[in-house]
Amino acid sequence: MLVFAYGRQKAEHLVYRDYNLDISKDRLGWRLGVYPSRPELPVLGHSKFTVTCPRKDDALCAAYRRIDLLLSA
């Protein structure tokens, strides 16, 4: 029996350098949400963004780079 799921996939939750990351597959690539886990951490200008990478690992690397750039400033 075939089962089809409609709608958006459930987001996977990860943590990197005290930032919460929510990642889910989008039709154009991957949708990411990056949020600080503590109030004293800087907030990204665009906390939700879409990365048009076909591989999940590449999308996560893009999010990690944004966090690293924010914390190095």
Protein Blocks (a to p, Z undefined) as FASTA:
>chain_A
ZZddedjdddddddeehiacdddddfklpadddddfbfkbccdfblbdcdfbfbfklmmm
mmmmmmmmmmmZZ
